[in-house]
Amino acid sequence: MKTILNSQISILKMLAIILFIFTFSSCKKVSNHCEEWEVTDEYSVYGNCFFCDGNNRTLTLVFCGDGLKDAKAGNTIVMSDDGCCRFTRTFKRLVGTL
C-alpha cells in the first residue's frame, strides 16, 4: 500500500515539474523598448474649407512597441483627414531611449 502511494506521489511531482517547465518556457519576453521623439503636429486646410480646428505645435512624445514602426527622422504620417482638414505628424529627431 505504501509503495503504491509513493509511486503516485512521484508521478504527481513529475507532472508538477513538467507543468512548471512548460508554463515558463511558453512565455514570450515582451519588449518594453520605448523612445522619446520630438514631433511636429500640423493641421492644413485644403478643398473648399476655411479653417482647421487645431494648432500646429512641436511636442516631445514617447512611443513604445508598435508605435515605433513609423518613428524615423523626417517621416511624416497622416493622423487624420476629413476631406477638409488634414492632421499630420512629422518625426523631427530622436530625443532618447527609455
Number of C-alpha atoms within 10 A of each C-alpha: 5 7 8 9 10 11 11 12 12 12 12 12 12 12 12 12 12 11 12 11 11 11 10 9 9 8 8 7 6 7 8 9 11 16 18 18 22 17 22 16 19 17 19 16 15 12 8 8 10 9 12 14 9 12 11 13 11 15 13 15 13 17 18 16 12 9 11 15 9 13 22 14 14 12 13 17 14 12 12 12 12 7 11 14 19 16 20 17 20 20 22 19 16 17 13 11 12 11
